[in-house]
Amino acid sequence: MTILWTDALIFFLVLMMLVLGFYLRGKEHLRRPIGKVTASRVGMMSLVILVFFGMIGLLDSIHFKPANDKSNEIISLLDYWTTSIRQQQEKTYSSPFAAYSYSKENITTDDGRQLWTYPRLKYGGAHLKNPDIKKTHDIMQKAAIGFTKGAGLFAFFFILLLSFFKERKQTILKGTAAKPVWMIIFIIVSGSYMLIDLSGFYHVLGTDKVGEDVFYQAVKSIRTGLVIGSLTTLIMLPLAIIFGIMAGFFRGWVDDVIQYIYTTLNSIPGVLLIAASILMVQVYMANNEDQFTSLVVRADMRLLFLCLILGVTSWTGLCRLLRAETLKLREMEYVQAAQALGVRRRIILMRHILPNVMHIILISVVLDFSSLVLAEAVLSYINIGVDPTTYSWGNMINSARLEMAREPIVWWSLMASFLFMFTLVLAANIFADTVRDAFDPRRADND
């Protein structure tokens, strides 16, 4: 098993979330907001989508070197499970569900004639002898079979779940958000099984310039988006919390120094800072090639440094919010009473200040996640984002610039990256709205 830096940080973040969830499980002051989140149908449906994307990202974060492969290639568990899709590489472009290439070529027939026509694909629709007549029926048939298999798999695990939790059967079936949640899970499981089945016979979202499956690229890009969103948050959160609370609570020269730091940092153009940092990383890797023997390792190091620089430049906004809230909280009666009684400042910060700014932290984290996913796409589009060999929606959009200008137009790479990124960002934004409504104290007072 090969553990990359981003892999280790991702599983560390998952462990932290599990520990935090276990720690906050019995907190009385969190029961009401968490109950509001779980009672929101739209919020829970968006959470299911986020969890689904997260599971794909985790599968793509377990890396190893194949035992029978003599090369130095490093693949993930997701790569291993999608080997058939990954290795079914065509010669060049092909449209979604096509059986023929997207460009005409000179081909030689069995009787020796030269024809200028669209050649058959090597893998897409190769099982059909006459795709012009049978392709539509074959696609519908295989889609129905795959969807039925997925529905059967969902039904099996659903019945198994009900048998294990008989005492909570009513909650599982008749909860406020139970029906929408089970509906979206059913759609995800059945739809995913259908797409996997179809991908064994067709290129569901077509192929790119070098003949690689676009659906595979879009799925692989999920990990990059999640890494950018989650690891950057992990880096910026401690800086924002520590500096924001210290500036608001201690004031004086501490406040002046912290304000000077984030004001100066905000004065530096973010794009130039990121470009300079990426250039430094490239120079370091070029001078130490022996440490980066694999393309995956090189790409992972660049991704890690991109998360670091985004984290260093994106903590200032949350820091300002926490400073302003702490300035208000330090004047509250219970904080003044604790200071008068001689309670240590460390205890006051941990017991009185931090819990009362937690709603701002939770709201900002969920809101910033989607903006960071979009930031990766923008940075990769201008070639200062992730490594060009890394699968990402930004790289797919960047490569689609020339594809949209050719004739005939190649639209499916842009569409695939847009749909996947749109789904993830939309789900994150909807869930952020639900969390904001649940944890905002002003809305709690209105309730």
C-alpha positions as CSV (number, residue, x, y, z in Angstrom):
1,M,0.0,0.0,0.0
2,T,1.3,3.5,-0.9
3,I,0.2,6.4,1.3
4,L,0.4,9.8,-0.4
5,W,0.5,13.0,1.6
6,T,-3.0,14.0,0.6
7,D,-4.3,10.4,1.4
8,A,-2.9,10.7,5.0
9,L,-4.5,14.1,5.5
10,I,-7.8,13.0,4.1
11,F,-8.1,10.0,6.5
12,F,-6.8,12.2,9.3
13,L,-9.6,14.6,8.6
14,V,-12.2,11.8,8.5
15,L,-10.9,10.6,11.9
16,M,-11.2,14.1,13.3
17,M,-14.8,14.3,12.1
18,L,-15.6,11.0,13.7
19,V,-14.0,12.0,17.0
20,L,-15.7,15.4,16.9
21,G,-19.1,13.7,16.1
22,F,-18.6,11.3,19.0
23,Y,-17.6,14.1,21.4
24,L,-20.6,16.4,20.4
25,R,-23.1,13.5,20.4
26,G,-24.4,14.2,23.9
27,K,-24.2,18.0,24.0
28,E,-27.6,19.4,24.9
29,H,-27.1,22.8,23.1
30,L,-26.5,21.0,19.8
31,R,-29.6,18.8,19.9
32,R,-32.0,21.5,18.6
33,P,-29.8,22.6,15.6
34,I,-28.9,19.1,14.7
35,G,-32.5,18.1,14.9
36,K,-33.4,20.9,12.5
37,V,-30.8,19.7,10.0
38,T,-32.0,16.1,10.2
39,A,-35.6,17.3,9.8
40,S,-34.9,19.3,6.6
41,R,-35.7,17.2,3.6
42,V,-33.7,19.3,1.1
43,G,-30.8,19.4,3.6
44,M,-30.7,15.7,4.1
45,M,-31.0,14.9,0.4
46,S,-28.0,17.2,-0.3
47,L,-26.1,15.6,2.5
48,V,-26.7,12.1,0.9
49,I,-25.2,13.5,-2.3
50,L,-22.2,14.9,-0.5
51,V,-21.6,11.6,1.3
52,F,-21.8,9.7,-2.0
53,F,-19.2,12.0,-3.5
54,G,-17.1,11.6,-0.3
55,M,-17.2,7.8,-0.6
56,I,-15.9,8.0,-4.2
57,G,-13.2,10.4,-3.0
58,L,-12.2,8.0,-0.2
59,L,-12.0,5.0,-2.6
60,D,-9.8,7.1,-4.8
61,S,-7.5,7.9,-1.8
62,I,-6.4,4.3,-1.2
63,H,-3.3,3.9,-3.3
64,F,-1.2,0.9,-4.0
65,K,1.2,-0.6,-6.6
66,P,-0.3,-3.6,-8.4
67,A,1.5,-6.8,-7.5
68,N,1.7,-8.1,-11.1
69,D,2.7,-4.8,-12.6
70,K,6.5,-4.4,-13.1
71,S,6.2,-0.6,-13.7
72,N,6.2,2.0,-11.1
73,E,2.6,2.9,-11.6
74,I,0.5,3.8,-8.5
75,I,-3.2,3.3,-8.8
76,S,-6.1,3.7,-6.4
77,L,-8.8,1.3,-5.3
78,L,-11.2,3.2,-7.6
79,D,-8.8,2.7,-10.5
80,Y,-8.7,-1.0,-9.7
81,W,-12.5,-1.4,-9.7
82,T,-12.8,0.6,-12.9
83,T,-10.0,-1.1,-14.8
84,S,-12.2,-2.0,-17.7
85,I,-13.2,1.6,-18.2
86,R,-9.7,2.9,-17.6
87,Q,-8.1,0.6,-20.2
88,Q,-10.8,0.9,-22.9
89,Q,-8.9,3.7,-24.7
90,E,-10.0,4.7,-28.2
91,K,-7.9,6.4,-30.9
92,T,-9.4,9.8,-30.5
93,Y,-12.7,11.6,-30.0
94,S,-16.0,9.7,-29.9
95,S,-19.4,11.1,-28.8
96,P,-21.5,9.7,-25.9
97,F,-22.8,6.2,-26.6
98,A,-21.2,6.3,-30.0
99,A,-20.1,3.2,-32.0
100,Y,-18.1,5.2,-34.5
101,S,-15.3,7.6,-34.2
102,Y,-16.1,11.3,-34.3
103,S,-13.7,12.1,-37.1
104,K,-13.5,10.6,-40.6
105,E,-10.5,8.5,-41.6
106,N,-9.2,6.5,-44.6
107,I,-10.0,2.9,-44.0
108,T,-9.4,-0.2,-46.1
109,T,-12.3,-2.6,-46.5
110,D,-12.0,-6.4,-46.7
111,D,-12.1,-6.2,-50.5
112,G,-9.2,-3.7,-50.6
113,R,-11.2,-0.5,-51.3
114,Q,-10.3,2.8,-49.7
115,L,-13.1,4.6,-48.0
116,W,-13.3,8.1,-46.3
117,T,-15.7,7.4,-43.5
118,Y,-16.2,7.1,-39.8
119,P,-14.3,4.0,-38.5
120,R,-15.8,1.7,-35.8
121,L,-14.6,2.2,-32.3
122,K,-12.4,-0.4,-30.7
123,Y,-14.5,-0.7,-27.5
124,G,-17.6,1.4,-27.8
125,G,-20.4,-0.6,-29.2
126,A,-17.9,-3.2,-30.4
127,H,-20.3,-6.1,-29.4
128,L,-22.9,-4.9,-32.0
129,K,-22.6,-6.2,-35.6
130,N,-25.0,-3.6,-36.9
131,P,-25.0,-0.6,-34.5
132,D,-27.1,1.6,-36.8
133,I,-30.1,-0.6,-36.3
134,K,-29.5,-2.3,-32.9
135,K,-27.7,0.4,-30.8
136,T,-30.7,2.3,-29.4
137,H,-32.5,-0.9,-28.4
138,D,-29.3,-2.3,-26.9
139,I,-28.7,0.8,-24.9
140,M,-32.2,0.8,-23.5
141,Q,-32.1,-2.9,-22.7
142,K,-28.7,-2.7,-20.9
143,A,-29.8,0.5,-19.0
144,A,-33.0,-1.3,-17.8
145,I,-31.0,-4.3,-16.7
146,G,-28.5,-2.2,-14.9
147,F,-31.1,-0.1,-13.2
148,T,-33.0,-3.3,-12.1
149,K,-29.8,-4.7,-10.6
150,G,-29.2,-1.5,-8.7
151,A,-32.8,-1.4,-7.5
152,G,-32.4,-5.1,-6.3
153,L,-29.2,-4.2,-4.5
154,F,-30.9,-1.3,-2.8
155,A,-33.9,-3.4,-1.8
156,F,-31.6,-6.1,-0.3
157,F,-29.6,-3.7,1.9
158,F,-32.8,-1.8,2.9
159,I,-34.5,-5.0,4.1
160,L,-31.3,-6.0,5.9
161,L,-31.2,-2.6,7.6
162,L,-34.8,-2.9,8.8
163,S,-34.2,-6.4,10.1
164,F,-31.2,-5.1,12.2
165,F,-33.0,-2.1,13.6
166,K,-36.5,-3.4,14.2
167,E,-37.0,-1.1,17.2
168,R,-36.3,2.0,15.1
169,K,-38.4,0.8,12.1
170,Q,-40.9,3.7,12.4
171,T,-38.1,6.3,12.5
172,I,-36.4,4.8,9.5
173,L,-39.6,4.7,7.5
174,K,-41.7,7.6,8.7
175,G,-39.2,10.2,9.8
176,T,-39.6,13.8,8.6
177,A,-37.0,13.5,5.9
178,A,-37.1,9.7,5.6
179,K,-38.9,9.3,2.3
180,P,-36.9,11.9,0.3
181,V,-33.6,10.5,1.7
182,W,-34.5,6.9,0.8
183,M,-35.7,8.1,-2.6
184,I,-32.4,9.9,-3.4
185,I,-30.4,6.9,-2.2
186,F,-32.4,4.6,-4.4
187,I,-31.8,6.9,-7.4
188,I,-28.1,7.1,-6.7
189,V,-27.6,3.4,-6.2
190,S,-29.7,2.3,-9.2
191,G,-28.4,5.1,-11.5
192,S,-24.8,4.3,-10.6
193,Y,-25.2,0.6,-11.2
194,M,-26.9,1.4,-14.6
195,L,-24.0,3.7,-15.6
196,I,-21.4,1.1,-14.5
197,D,-23.2,-1.6,-16.6
198,L,-23.4,0.7,-19.6
199,S,-19.7,1.7,-19.3
200,G,-18.7,-1.8,-20.0
201,F,-20.1,-1.6,-23.5
202,Y,-20.2,2.1,-24.3
203,H,-18.4,5.4,-23.5
204,V,-21.3,6.9,-21.6
205,L,-19.9,10.5,-21.9
206,G,-17.7,10.0,-24.9
207,T,-13.9,10.1,-25.2
208,D,-11.4,12.9,-25.3
209,K,-8.6,13.8,-27.8
210,V,-6.5,10.8,-26.8
211,G,-9.4,8.4,-26.6
212,E,-9.7,8.3,-22.8
213,D,-13.2,7.8,-21.3
214,V,-14.6,11.2,-20.2
215,F,-16.9,9.6,-17.6
216,Y,-13.9,8.0,-16.0
217,Q,-12.1,11.4,-16.0
218,A,-15.1,13.2,-14.4
219,V,-15.4,10.6,-11.6
220,K,-11.7,10.7,-10.9
221,S,-11.9,14.5,-10.7
222,I,-14.2,14.1,-7.6
223,R,-11.2,13.4,-5.4
224,T,-9.4,16.6,-6.5
225,G,-12.4,18.8,-5.8
226,L,-12.9,17.2,-2.4
227,V,-9.2,17.5,-1.5
228,I,-9.1,21.1,-2.4
229,G,-12.3,21.9,-0.4
230,S,-11.5,19.8,2.7
231,L,-7.8,20.0,3.1
232,T,-7.7,23.8,2.5
233,T,-10.4,24.1,5.2
234,L,-8.3,22.0,7.5
235,I,-5.4,24.3,7.0
236,M,-7.1,27.6,7.3
237,L,-9.4,26.7,10.2
238,P,-6.8,26.7,13.0
239,L,-5.3,29.9,11.8
240,A,-8.7,31.7,11.6
241,I,-9.9,30.4,15.0
242,I,-6.7,31.1,17.0
243,F,-6.0,34.5,15.5
244,G,-9.6,35.7,15.4
245,I,-10.4,34.8,19.0
246,M,-7.1,36.1,20.3
247,A,-7.5,39.5,18.4
248,G,-11.0,40.0,19.8
249,F,-10.4,38.8,23.3
250,F,-6.9,40.3,24.2
251,R,-7.2,43.5,22.0
252,G,-4.3,45.9,22.4
253,W,-1.1,45.1,20.7
254,V,-2.2,41.5,20.0
255,D,-5.2,42.8,18.0
256,D,-3.0,45.3,16.2
257,V,-0.4,42.7,15.1
258,I,-3.1,40.2,13.9
259,Q,-4.9,42.9,12.0
260,Y,-1.7,44.0,10.4
261,I,-0.9,40.4,9.3
262,Y,-4.3,39.7,7.6
263,T,-4.5,43.2,6.2
264,T,-1.1,42.8,4.6
265,L,-1.9,39.3,3.4
266,N,-5.1,40.6,1.8
267,S,-3.1,43.3,0.0
268,I,-1.1,40.6,-2.0
269,P,-2.9,39.5,-5.2
270,G,-3.9,35.9,-4.5
271,V,-3.3,34.7,-8.1
272,L,0.2,36.0,-8.1
273,L,1.0,34.4,-4.7
274,I,-0.4,31.1,-5.9
275,A,1.5,31.2,-9.2
276,A,4.8,32.0,-7.3
277,S,4.2,29.2,-4.9
278,I,3.5,26.7,-7.6
279,L,6.6,27.8,-9.5
280,M,8.7,27.2,-6.4
281,V,7.3,23.7,-6.0
282,Q,8.0,22.9,-9.7
283,V,11.6,24.1,-9.3
284,Y,12.1,22.0,-6.1
285,M,10.7,18.9,-7.8
286,A,12.9,19.5,-10.9
287,N,16.0,19.8,-8.6
288,N,15.1,16.7,-6.6
289,E,13.8,14.2,-9.2
290,D,15.0,11.2,-7.2
291,Q,12.3,12.0,-4.6
292,F,9.5,12.1,-7.1
293,T,9.8,8.9,-9.2
294,S,6.2,8.7,-10.1
295,L,3.8,11.1,-11.9
296,V,1.2,10.4,-9.2
297,V,3.7,11.5,-6.4
298,R,4.6,14.6,-8.3
299,A,1.0,15.5,-8.9
300,D,0.1,14.8,-5.3
301,M,2.9,17.1,-4.1
302,R,1.6,20.0,-6.3
303,L,-1.9,19.4,-5.1
304,L,-0.8,19.5,-1.5
305,F,1.1,22.8,-1.9
306,L,-2.0,24.2,-3.7
307,C,-4.1,23.4,-0.7
308,L,-1.4,24.9,1.6
309,I,-1.3,28.2,-0.3
310,L,-5.1,28.4,-0.6
311,G,-5.4,27.7,3.1
312,V,-2.8,30.4,4.0
313,T,-4.6,33.0,1.9
314,S,-8.2,32.2,2.7
315,W,-8.3,32.3,6.5
316,T,-8.6,36.1,6.8
317,G,-12.3,36.4,6.1
318,L,-13.3,34.0,8.9
319,C,-10.7,35.5,11.2
320,R,-12.4,38.9,10.9
321,L,-15.8,37.4,11.6
322,L,-14.5,35.6,14.7
323,R,-12.7,38.8,15.9
324,A,-15.9,40.8,15.7
325,E,-18.0,38.2,17.5
326,T,-15.4,37.8,20.2
327,L,-15.3,41.5,20.8
328,K,-19.0,41.3,21.5
329,L,-18.8,38.2,23.6
330,R,-16.0,39.5,25.9
331,E,-18.3,42.2,27.1
332,M,-21.1,39.8,28.1
333,E,-22.0,39.4,31.8
334,Y,-21.0,35.8,32.1
335,V,-17.5,36.5,30.7
336,Q,-17.1,39.5,32.9
337,A,-18.1,37.5,35.9
338,A,-15.6,34.8,35.0
339,Q,-12.8,37.3,34.8
340,A,-13.9,38.9,38.1
341,L,-13.8,35.5,39.8
342,G,-10.2,35.0,38.6
343,V,-10.9,32.2,36.1
344,R,-7.9,31.7,33.8
345,R,-8.1,33.2,30.4
346,R,-7.5,29.8,28.7
347,I,-10.5,28.4,30.5
348,I,-12.7,31.4,29.5
349,L,-11.6,31.0,25.9
350,M,-12.4,27.3,25.8
351,R,-15.6,27.3,27.8
352,H,-17.3,30.6,27.1
353,I,-15.9,32.1,23.8
354,L,-15.2,29.1,21.5
355,P,-18.6,27.4,22.0
356,N,-20.4,30.6,21.3
357,V,-18.6,31.2,18.0
358,M,-19.0,27.7,16.8
359,H,-22.1,28.4,14.8
360,I,-20.1,31.0,12.7
361,I,-17.3,28.4,12.2
362,L,-19.7,25.7,11.0
363,I,-21.5,28.0,8.7
364,S,-18.3,29.5,7.2
365,V,-16.7,26.0,6.7
366,V,-19.6,24.7,4.7
367,L,-20.0,27.9,2.7
368,D,-16.3,28.1,1.9
369,F,-16.1,24.5,0.7
370,S,-18.1,25.1,-2.5
371,S,-16.1,28.3,-3.2
372,L,-12.8,26.4,-2.9
373,V,-14.1,23.7,-5.3
374,L,-14.9,26.5,-7.8
375,A,-11.5,28.1,-7.1
376,E,-9.7,24.9,-8.3
377,A,-11.5,25.0,-11.6
378,V,-10.6,28.7,-12.1
379,L,-6.9,28.2,-11.2
380,S,-6.6,25.1,-13.4
381,Y,-8.2,27.0,-16.2
382,I,-5.4,29.6,-16.2
383,N,-2.7,26.8,-15.7
384,I,-1.7,27.6,-12.1
385,G,-3.8,25.0,-10.4
386,V,-3.3,21.3,-10.1
387,D,-0.8,19.4,-12.2
388,P,-1.9,18.9,-15.8
389,T,-1.6,15.1,-15.3
390,T,-4.1,15.3,-12.4
391,Y,-7.7,14.5,-13.1
392,S,-9.7,17.6,-12.2
393,W,-12.8,19.5,-13.5
394,G,-10.6,22.6,-14.0
395,N,-8.2,20.7,-16.3
396,M,-11.2,19.2,-18.2
397,I,-12.6,22.7,-18.7
398,N,-9.2,24.0,-19.7
399,S,-8.8,21.3,-22.4
400,A,-12.4,22.0,-23.6
401,R,-11.4,25.5,-24.8
402,L,-9.9,24.2,-28.1
403,E,-12.5,21.5,-28.4
404,M,-15.3,24.0,-28.4
405,A,-13.6,25.8,-31.3
406,R,-13.2,22.8,-33.6
407,E,-15.6,21.6,-36.2
408,P,-17.5,19.5,-35.5
409,I,-17.7,20.8,-31.9
410,V,-16.7,18.5,-29.0
411,W,-19.1,19.5,-26.2
412,W,-19.2,16.4,-23.9
413,S,-16.0,17.1,-21.9
414,L,-17.2,20.5,-20.9
415,M,-20.7,19.2,-20.2
416,A,-19.4,16.3,-18.0
417,S,-17.2,18.6,-15.9
418,F,-20.0,21.1,-15.5
419,L,-22.6,18.5,-14.4
420,F,-20.4,16.9,-11.8
421,M,-19.0,20.2,-10.4
422,F,-22.5,21.7,-10.5
423,T,-24.0,18.8,-8.6
424,L,-21.3,18.9,-5.9
425,V,-21.3,22.7,-5.4
426,L,-25.1,22.8,-5.5
427,A,-25.4,20.1,-2.8
428,A,-22.8,21.8,-0.7
429,N,-24.6,25.2,-1.0
430,I,-28.0,23.7,-0.1
431,F,-26.5,21.9,2.9
432,A,-24.8,25.1,3.9
433,D,-28.1,27.0,3.9
434,T,-29.6,24.3,6.1
435,V,-26.7,24.4,8.5
436,R,-26.8,28.2,8.6
437,D,-30.6,28.2,9.4
438,A,-30.1,25.6,12.1
439,F,-27.1,27.1,13.9
440,D,-27.8,30.8,13.6
441,P,-28.8,32.0,17.1
442,R,-31.0,34.8,15.7
443,R,-33.1,32.3,13.8
444,A,-33.3,30.2,17.0
445,D,-34.8,33.2,18.8
446,N,-37.4,33.6,16.1
447,D,-38.3,29.9,16.4
